[in-house]
Amino acid sequence: MKKIFLSLALLLFFYGGYKGYKYYSHKLEIQRAKGFIGQKVPNASAYTLDGKRVSLEEYKGKRLILIFWASWCKDCLQEIPHISKFYENLHNQNIALISISIDKDKTELLKFLKEKKINYPILFDKGLNFTKKFQLIGVPSMWIIDKKGVIKAQNLRNIEMVKNFLENTP
C-alpha cells in the first residue's frame, strides 16, 4: 500500500512540476517574443555571400525589414517568391530589406541559391552571432525597424504580415 501511495505521490509531484514548467516556459516565450518592440535594434553585423561585412548601422535613416530564414525551412522556401516580388516594389519607398540565412554550411547555402532566383540581399550569419542578438523563436522571422533604429515589429511569419504592418503604420 505504501508503494502505491508513494508512486502516486511521485507521479502527481512530477506531473504538477511538468505542468508548471510548461506554463512558465510558455509565459517566458511570450515575454521574450514581445521584449524587443520599442527598443533600439541590437548593434549587429553579418557578411554578404562574397565576404563584405554589413552592419545594421548602415541602414539608419531608412525603414528596414530583416528576414531570418534557412534553406531547410519549408515555410521560408514558400515565402521566397513573395519576398522577391515585394522587394521589386521597394526601390522608391525608402525601405531596405535584407535577409539573414541561419544555415550552418555556406557551401550548401551557395549551392541552394544557384538553384533559386533570389533578387534581394542575403547575409550569411556564420556562427549565428547576428541572429543570437534577436533571440529568435523560429524561422521565418521578419522584423521591421524604423528610420531611427527602433524595432517596431518582430517575429512576423510572412511577407503579407509585413505588408499589412507597413500599410497601417506610419
N, C-alpha and C positions, 0 to 999 in steps of 0.2 A: 504494500500500500504506500509506504514511504517513497519507493522508487517511482511509482506512478505520479504521486503528488510532486516530487522533485522534478520529474521530467516535464510535467505540465507547467510548473512554475518557471522552469528554464525556457520552455517554449514561449510562454507569454512574455517573459522578460526580453528575449531576443526579438520576438515579433514586434513588440512595442518599441524597442530600440530601433528596429529597421524602419518602422513607420515614421518614427520621429526623425530619423536620418533622412528619409525621403522628403518629408515635409520641409525640414530646414535646408536641405541641399537645393530643393526647388525654389525656396524663397531666396537663397543666395544667388541662384542663376538669374532670377528676375531682377534682383538688385544689381547684379553685375551687368545685366543687359541694359538697364536704364542708366547706369552710372556715368556715362560719358557725355550725354546730351547737355549742352550748355558749357562744357569745358573746352579749353584750348586743345587743339589736336596735338597729340604727342610729337615731339621732335623725332622724326624717323627718316631713314633713308634706305633705299634698296638700289639694285642695279638693273640697267636695261640688259637686254639679251646680248648686246655687244660689249658689256662691261662698264658703261658710263654710270657714275653714281648720280642718283636723283634724290633730292631732299624735298620734303613737303614744304619747306620754307620757300621754295621756288614758285609756289602756287599762290602765295598771298596776293590779295587783290582780285582773285578770281574765285568763283564758286568751284568747288572741287568734288568730284564723285570718285570715291575709292571703291574698287570692286575686288574683293578677295575671292579667289577661286582655285580650282585644281583640275587637271586634265582627267583625273579618275572620278570626278564628281558628275553624276548623271544630270542633276539639276543645273549645274554650271554649264554643261555642254548644250543643254536645251536653250540656255539664255544667250549663247554666243551670237546667233543671227539677229536676235532682237537688240542686243547691245550694239552690234555693228551698224544696224540701221539707225539707231538712236544717235550714235556717235557721228554719223554723216551729217546730221542736222544741228550739231552743236557749234559749228565754226563761227557763227555770227552772234552767239549768245553770251560770250564772256564766261563760259563754263568749261572747265577742263575735266578730263576723265582719264584715270589710269587704273590698270588692273594689276593686281599683285598675285602672282602664282605662288601657291604654297607647296608645289610639287617638290619632292626631295631631290630628284635627279634632273639636272639641267639638260643632259643629253637626251633623256626621254621626252622632256618638255619640247625641246627643239624639233625632235622627230614628230611629235604630235602636231606642232604648229606648221610644219611643212604640209601636212595633210589638210589643215583648216585654213580658211581665208579669214583672218582677223585683221581689221583695219585700225584698231585702237592700240595705244601704247601698253606694253606688257613689261612688268618688272619681275625679276626673279628674286625671291626672298631666301637666299641661301642661309640655312640655319634658323630661319623664321624669326630673326631678330626684329624685323619691322613688324611682323604680324603679332608677336607676343605683346607688343605695346598696346594692342587693341583688344586683347582678351576675347577673341572670337569664340562664339558658341557653335559655330558651324559655317559651312560654305554652301552656296554662295552667300556672301555677306556684303551688302552695299551700304556705304556711308556717305553722308553729304556734309561738307564743310563749307562754311560761308566765307565771304571775302576777307574777314578778319581772322580767320583760322579757328573759328569756333564750330564745334560739332553740333549740327542741327538735327541729324537723323542717323541712326545706326541699325545694323542688322536687318536692313530691308532685304527681302529674299529674291526679288526680281526687278527688272527694269521698269515694269509697269508701276510698281510701287514708287520707284524713284521719280518717274514722270509725274505721277499724281502729287507727290510731295512738292516738286519744283513748281508745278502749276498752281498750287494752293498756298505757297509760302513765298513772301517777298524776298 
